[in-house]
Amino acid sequence: MPWMRFALGKPAGCSPRHPGDRRLRGTLIARAPPAMAPLRILICNDDGVFAAGIQALAAEAAARGHQVTVVCPDQERSATGHGLTLQTPLRAERADQLFAPGVTAWACSGTPSDCVKLGLFRLLEEPPQLVLSGINHGPNLGTDVLYSGTVSAAMEGTIEGYPALAVSSADFKWRQFGPAARLALDVAEGMVAAGWREGMLLNLNVPPLPSEAIGPLRWCRTAVRRYTDQFDRREDPRGRTYYWLAGEVVDDLDAAVAGPADWPTDVAWIAAGGASLTPLQPELFWRGATDNLPNPAALSAGPGPA
């Protein structure tokens, strides 16, 4: 089980920091693995139980000797964010036959976040030691993570106090999930061995390249993504208007984002052919200046008469 150690922001091959220094800095460098007992892993996604990405991730985890349970949507649930099902009952059926031998699998009628909750509180016989989500069929970069069912499933694990990692293949048409599965397990095992930070979710994006062509894995910040032409207006045969959410990325902004200035944005690093690893957290509190905010009493009083 390869272990990852953190080094200064230098290319792989440069002298790493002292092993005791676990600060999140720059490029990640592989070193010899320590002994690690098999982990209990809960795996989810948002592409559904038939998706090749989650099947590859579960197979890789099982091949490494981990105890794997899949609880994922029974159909495509992309871009559902952190939504939960409150108005209808949830159903879950066994789907072991769709996965590698040794994997216990459930197909659930709910959202990705429903699946993680149901797995944690009802379906798993023992609590997991790690939550994985993916492999998503497409990127989850920048502020798009707010819409992502893949990232939200992992975030649900983080909220409940478990180490969690979301992994995405950064191209919608790429179907070779082996490199992303191996890298995801390498990173997850390495972080468990190093000591996972409490309350930290990891978002991993892997470029659509063979393993030998993927650039270095680096810590990255989140970019701010903006889209244009977001809705395609059409008419049905009866002349009624309807809309398809569409749009293309017009801007990837590197402004007012958190994180060290010497870290690249996830969008930029994926474009350069590297794999991006971004630490996220459920806490959404504003990190900018607060000393110049208006007095709430003045806001609640209203503008008054003209």
N, C-alpha and C positions, 0 to 999 in steps of 0.2 A: 504494500500500500504506500505509494510514494508520498512523501511528506514535503510540504512547501515551507521554505523559510523566507522571511522578509529581509530585503536588502535595501541599501540606499538606491536612489533613483539613477542607477547606472545600468548599462546593458548587461545581460547575462554573461557570466564569466569574470566579472570584476569581483574584487574582494568583498565578501558579505560582512554584515555587521556581526558583533558578538552574538552567540546563540541566545543569550538571555534577553536581548533587546527585541521586543515584539511590536515595536511601533509600525504602523502601516505606512511604509515608505517605498515608493517606486516599483521596480521590477521584482517579480517573485522568482526565486531560484530553487530548483529541486535539489534535495539531498537524500541520503540513505534513509529508508523508512525505519521507524521504531516498531516494536511489536505492538499490535493493536488487536484487541478482541473484536469479534464480529459485532456490528452495530444493528440495532433494531431501527429500520428506516421506513418511514411513511412517504409514499410518492403520490403526487397529484399532477394534474395539468389542466389546461383549458381547451385543448384540441379534441378531447374525448378519448374513450377507451380503445377505439380502433386506430388511434394515431401511432405512426411508426416511431415518433420521437420518444414517447413515454415507454413504449415497449423496449426500445434500445437502452434507455436509462435503467429500467428495472432489470434487464438482462445483465448489464454491466455490474450493477450492485450485487446481484445474486451470484455472478461468477466470481466475485471477490469474497464470497463467503458470508455476506451480510444477510440478515433476516428481513426480507422485503415484503411489505404490504402495500398494495396499490388501492387507493380509493379515489376515483376520478369520475368526471361526468360521463353519462352514457351517450352523449352527443356533443357536437361542437358548441363550445361556450366561450369563444374568444371575445375579448373586449368587454367582459361583464364586470370588470373591476372587482370591488370588494362586496358586491351585492350578495344578499342572503334571501332565501325563500321563506316567506312568512305566511302566505295566503293559501298554500297548498301543501299536502303532506309530502315528505321525501320517501323515495323508495330506493332500495339498494339490492342488487342481485350479484351473485358470484360470477366472476368472469375469468377464472384461473386459466381456462383453455386458450386465452388470447396472449398469454405471457409465457416466459421461459419457465422450465421446471423449477419448482421450489418457491415460486412467487405466488402469494395469496392476493387475489384481486377482487375488487368490488366495483361495479358500475352503478353510479348514483344518479338519480334524476335531477339533482340540484346543481347549483353553481360550484365553481372551484372552492370558494370559501365554505360553502355548505359541506362539501366533501371532506375537507380537512377537519372541520368541527365534528362531523358525524364519525369520522375515523377515530379522532382523539377520545371522544366521549362515549361511543357506543360499540364500534366495530372491532377495535384493536383489543386484544386480550391483555397486553402490557403497553404502557406508554412508550412512544418511540424515543430514540436518542438523537434522531436527526430527521428533519423534514426536507424533502427535495421536491421541486416543482419543475416540470418540463419533460422532455426537451421541447420548447415551443417551436412551432413551424414558422419562424420569422423572428425579427429582432424585437427586443424590448429595451429601447434606448431612450435616454433623456427623460423628458416629462411624460412620454408615452407610458411609463411604468404606472402612472395613475389610472390608466384605463385597463391595464393588463390583468386578465384573470390568472395568468401564470404567476406573476409577481405577487398578486393579492393572496393566492393560495399559500405561498411561502410566508407572506406577511402574517397570515393567520397563525401559522406555526410560531412566528416570532412573538406575536401578542400573547400566545399561551405559554411562552417561556421556553421554547425549544430552539436549538440551533436550526437555521433554515437557509436554504440556497435555492434561488430560481436560476434556471439555465435556458438559454435561447440560442437557436441557430439563426444567425443574422442574415437570412435570405429565405424568402417565402417558397422558392422553388427547389432549394437544396435538400436532398434527401439522404445524404450520407451522414448519419447521426453518430457513427462510432467515435470520431474524434471528440465531439462535444460530450458524449457520455463518459469517455475516459477522463477528459479534463475535469468535468464536474465532480467525479468521484475522487480524483487526485486532490482537488481543492478542498472538498468537504472533509476528506480524511485528514488532510494536512491541518486544516483549521481546528478540527476536533483534537488532534494531537497537540497543537500549539496552545489550545485554550480559547474556545470561542467566546468573543465578547458578548456579555449579556445585553439583550435587546438589539443586537445587530443582525440585519438581514443582508445577505450577499446576493447581488444580481450579476450573473455571469453571462456575457454574450460572446459567442464564438463565431469567427468569420467563416464563410462558406468555402473552405479550403481543405485539402488533405492534411493529415497531421503534420507531415514534414514541412509543409508550406506555411503553417500558421506562425505568425510572429510572436514575440514574447507576450506573456501574460502580465498585465500591468494594472495597478490600482488606478481608477479613473473617477472623475467627477461626472455628474449628470448634466447634459446639455439641456437647453430649453428649445423644444421643437415647435415650429409654427407651420400651419398648412394653408394652402390656397384652394379655391374652388371646392369647398368641402361638401357641397350637396349637388347632386346631379338631378335636375328637374325633368320629369318625364310625364307622359299621359298614357293611361290605360286605354283599351279599345272602346270604352264608354266615354272617353273624353275627360275623365277625372284625373287630376294632378296627383302625382306621388313623387317621392324623393328617395334617392339612394345616397347614403353617406359615402363619399369618395374622397378626392383631394390628394394633392401631392405635397411633400415637404418643400417649403419655400425658404425656410430659415432654420438653421441650427445655431442658436445664439449662445455665446459664452459670456454671459453677463449676469451679475447678481446671483451667482450660484455658489453653494457652499463647497468647501474642500480646499486642500492645499493648491496654491497657484501653480506649482510645478507638476501637478497631475494633469494629464490631458483629459479632455471630455471623452465620454464613452463613444460618442458618435465619431469623433476625430480618430480615435485609436482603432476602432473597427474599420474605418475607411483606409487606414494605413496597413491593414492586414494583421493586426494584433488581436489578442483576446482581451476583453475588458472585464474588470472585476470592480464593482462599485458597492461600497457599504451604504446601506439605507437603514432607516429606523421608522417605527410607527409615529414617533413624536413629530408633529407638523408645526410646532411653534415657530413664529417668525424669528429669524436670526439677525435681522438688521437692527439699526438703531431704534431705540424706544424712548429716548429722552426728549424728543421733540414731538411726540404724539399729543394731540389735543386733549384737554381735560374732559373725561367722560361726562361730568356734570354739565358742561357747556353743550355737549352733543345732545344729551337727553332733554335739554331745555328747549330745543328747537330754535329756529331763526328769529322768532318773535314777529311782531307786526312790522309792516313796511314803513 
